[in-house]
Amino acid sequence: QNRALLSRLDDFGAAKGQSITNSGFTLSNALSQSDEVAAQRVRDAYAAYRQSTGRNIDVPLTGLAQDYARVLRDFGKEQIPGGVRNNLNSLGLLGGKQMKVTTIDDAERLIKVINNNYDPSKQSKGTLNALDELRRSLNNAINEAGANLPGQAGAAAREARKIAQERFQTIDSIPALKDAVRGKEPDKWVTKHILQGNVNEIDKMQKYLQANNPEALAQVQNDIIKHIKNRVTKNVSDENAEFSQAGLKEFVT
């Protein structure tokens, strides 16, 4: 019976599983790659607008300018990495006059600059919160781009905005995806986002991966079964392992 129970866990996926630390990197990479596909759909939608109208959609920066001034006031200049400040200052946000037109591509590049300067392992909570605020403001600016354009151009712009909004809403609804976009270290992701995660958020993440990367989802599921097996056998080798009902009960509860 003991061998049968352990064999059953292997059949469920434990035999193909990896450690939950490595599984975090599998999850992170899968979510990042899936979001990059979504981000490309946004870029393609705005490119289609550009091709049909012969011009770019300008990103309104009034809200970003206000948010940038507020973040500087509330968090302090020293909390914002120099590379981020340099890029935002080059737009003339603090001078009351926008110095150059910003396109969707420009705004996406600024978000990448923020992500490249985002390091939860080394930065203070103030810096991370400040960067989160600026990233959110840029997302809002992208969502507002082309909102008031008339006619066919307006329809094309609204379609592009809809695709962008759907992407941002998806990111906000799945904490692990949000962490992937922010570049957070994934070594403890399985514990944080699955073993100790919210059931509804886990369900959304599972459906997202099923639609975008079912292979990665299957691997993560195998990894969880392996983790369960390790818990119920107390990491003892298969030759000497004993299935512990108490260990399984402790894990489940």
C-alpha positions in Angstrom: 0.0 0.0 0.0 2.9 2.4 0.8 4.5 1.7 -2.5 1.2 2.1 -4.3 0.5 5.5 -2.7 4.0 6.8 -3.6 3.7 5.4 -7.1 0.4 7.2 -7.5 2.0 10.6 -6.6 4.6 9.8 -9.3 1.8 9.1 -11.8 0.2 12.4 -10.9 3.4 14.2 -11.9 5.9 14.0 -9.0 8.3 11.9 -11.1 8.6 14.8 -13.6 8.7 17.6 -11.0 11.5 19.9 -10.0 12.1 21.9 -6.8 9.7 24.7 -6.1 12.6 27.1 -6.2 13.4 26.2 -9.8 9.6 26.0 -10.4 9.4 29.7 -9.5 11.8 30.5 -12.4 9.6 28.4 -14.8 6.6 30.3 -13.7 8.3 33.7 -14.0 9.6 33.0 -17.5 6.3 31.6 -18.7 4.4 34.7 -17.4 7.0 37.1 -18.8 6.9 35.5 -22.2 3.1 35.4 -22.3 2.9 39.1 -21.3 5.5 40.0 -24.0 3.1 38.4 -26.5 0.3 40.6 -25.1 2.5 43.7 -25.2 3.3 42.9 -28.9 -0.4 42.8 -29.6 -0.7 46.3 -28.2 2.2 47.5 -30.3 0.7 45.9 -33.4 -2.7 47.6 -32.7 -1.0 51.0 -32.5 1.1 50.2 -35.6 -2.1 49.4 -37.5 -3.5 52.8 -36.5 -0.2 54.4 -37.7 -0.4 52.6 -41.0 -4.1 53.6 -41.6 -3.7 57.3 -40.6 -0.1 58.0 -41.3 0.6 59.4 -37.8 1.2 58.3 -34.3 -1.1 58.6 -31.3 0.3 61.1 -28.9 0.3 60.1 -25.3 -1.1 62.8 -23.0 1.4 63.6 -20.3 -0.5 66.0 -18.1 -1.4 63.2 -15.6 2.1 61.8 -15.6 3.5 65.3 -14.9 1.2 65.7 -12.0 2.0 62.2 -10.7 5.8 62.7 -11.1 5.7 66.0 -9.1 3.6 64.3 -6.4 6.0 61.3 -6.2 9.0 63.6 -5.9 7.2 65.5 -3.2 6.0 62.5 -1.2 8.9 60.1 -1.6 11.9 62.4 -2.3 14.1 62.7 -5.3 16.7 60.3 -3.8 14.1 57.5 -3.9 13.9 57.5 -7.7 16.9 56.0 -9.6 18.8 58.5 -11.6 18.1 56.8 -14.9 14.4 57.0 -14.4 14.6 60.7 -13.4 16.8 61.5 -16.4 14.2 60.0 -18.8 11.3 61.7 -17.1 13.0 65.1 -16.8 13.9 65.0 -20.5 10.2 65.2 -21.2 10.0 68.6 -19.5 7.5 67.3 -17.0 8.6 69.7 -14.2 8.9 72.8 -16.3 5.2 73.2 -17.0 5.8 72.7 -20.7 6.1 69.3 -22.5 9.4 69.5 -24.5 8.6 66.7 -27.0 5.8 64.5 -28.2 5.6 61.1 -26.6 4.3 58.1 -28.5 3.1 54.7 -27.3 6.5 53.3 -28.1 8.1 56.0 -26.1 5.9 55.3 -23.1 6.5 51.6 -23.3 10.2 52.3 -23.4 9.9 54.4 -20.2 8.1 51.5 -18.5 11.0 49.2 -19.5 13.4 51.8 -18.0 11.5 51.7 -14.7 11.5 47.9 -14.8 15.2 47.8 -15.5 15.8 50.0 -12.4 13.4 48.0 -10.2 15.3 45.7 -7.7 13.3 44.5 -4.7 16.3 42.7 -3.3 18.3 45.9 -2.9 15.9 48.9 -2.9 13.9 50.4 -0.1 10.2 50.1 0.1 10.0 53.9 -0.6 11.9 53.4 -3.9 9.7 50.4 -4.9 6.5 52.3 -4.1 7.7 55.4 -6.0 8.5 53.3 -9.1 5.2 51.5 -8.9 3.4 54.8 -8.8 5.3 56.0 -11.9 4.7 52.8 -13.8 1.0 53.0 -13.0 0.8 56.6 -14.2 2.5 55.6 -17.5 0.0 52.8 -17.9 -2.8 55.3 -17.4 -1.3 57.6 -19.9 -1.2 54.9 -22.5 -4.8 54.0 -21.8 -5.8 57.6 -22.4 -4.0 57.9 -25.7 -6.3 58.7 -28.6 -9.4 58.8 -26.4 -10.8 61.9 -28.1 -9.9 61.3 -31.8 -12.9 61.5 -34.1 -14.1 59.3 -37.0 -12.3 56.2 -38.3 -9.0 57.3 -36.7 -10.8 57.5 -33.3 -12.3 54.0 -33.9 -8.8 52.5 -34.6 -7.4 54.3 -31.6 -10.1 53.0 -29.3 -9.5 49.5 -30.5 -5.8 49.8 -29.7 -6.6 51.3 -26.3 -9.0 48.4 -25.6 -6.2 45.9 -26.2 -3.9 47.9 -24.0 -6.4 48.2 -21.2 -7.2 44.4 -21.3 -3.5 43.7 -20.9 -3.1 46.1 -17.9 -6.3 44.7 -16.3 -5.0 41.2 -16.7 -1.7 42.1 -15.1 -3.5 43.8 -12.1 -5.7 40.7 -11.6 -2.8 38.2 -11.4 -0.2 39.0 -8.7 2.4 36.6 -10.1 2.1 38.3 -13.5 2.5 41.7 -11.9 5.6 40.4 -10.2 6.9 39.1 -13.5 6.4 42.5 -15.2 8.1 44.2 -12.3 11.1 41.9 -12.5 10.8 40.5 -9.0 13.1 37.6 -8.1 11.1 34.4 -8.5 12.8 31.9 -6.1 9.9 32.0 -3.6 7.1 32.5 -6.1 5.5 29.1 -5.8 5.2 29.5 -2.0 3.9 33.0 -2.4 1.6 32.7 -5.3 0.4 29.1 -5.2 1.0 27.4 -1.8 0.0 30.6 0.1 -1.9 32.3 -2.7 -5.5 33.4 -3.0 -7.7 30.8 -4.6 -9.3 33.2 -7.1 -6.0 34.6 -8.2 -4.5 31.1 -8.6 -7.5 30.2 -10.8 -6.9 33.3 -13.0 -3.2 32.5 -13.3 -4.0 28.9 -14.2 -6.4 29.9 -16.9 -3.9 32.5 -18.2 -1.2 29.9 -18.4 -3.5 27.3 -19.9 -4.4 29.8 -22.7 -0.8 31.1 -23.2 1.7 28.4 -22.1 0.1 25.1 -21.2 3.5 23.3 -21.2 4.7 25.6 -18.4 1.5 25.1 -16.4 1.9 21.3 -16.7 5.4 21.6 -15.4 4.4 23.8 -12.4 1.6 21.3 -11.6 4.2 18.5 -11.6 6.4 20.5 -9.3 3.6 21.0 -6.8 2.9 17.2 -6.7 6.6 16.6 -6.2 6.6 19.1 -3.3 3.6 17.3 -1.8 5.5 14.0 -2.1 8.5 15.4 -0.4 6.3 16.7 2.4 4.5 13.4 3.0 7.8 11.4 2.8 9.9 14.0 4.7 12.3 14.1 1.8 13.3 10.5 2.3 14.5 8.6 -0.8 11.9 6.3 -2.5 13.7 3.2 -1.3 13.1 4.1 2.4 10.1 6.5 2.1 6.9 6.0 4.0 3.7 7.7 3.0 2.6 9.8 6.0 -1.1 10.5 6.1 -0.4 13.0 9.0 2.1 14.8 6.8 -0.4 15.0 3.9 -3.1 16.3 6.3 -0.7 18.9 7.7 0.2 20.1 4.2 -3.4 20.4 3.1 -4.6 22.2 6.2 
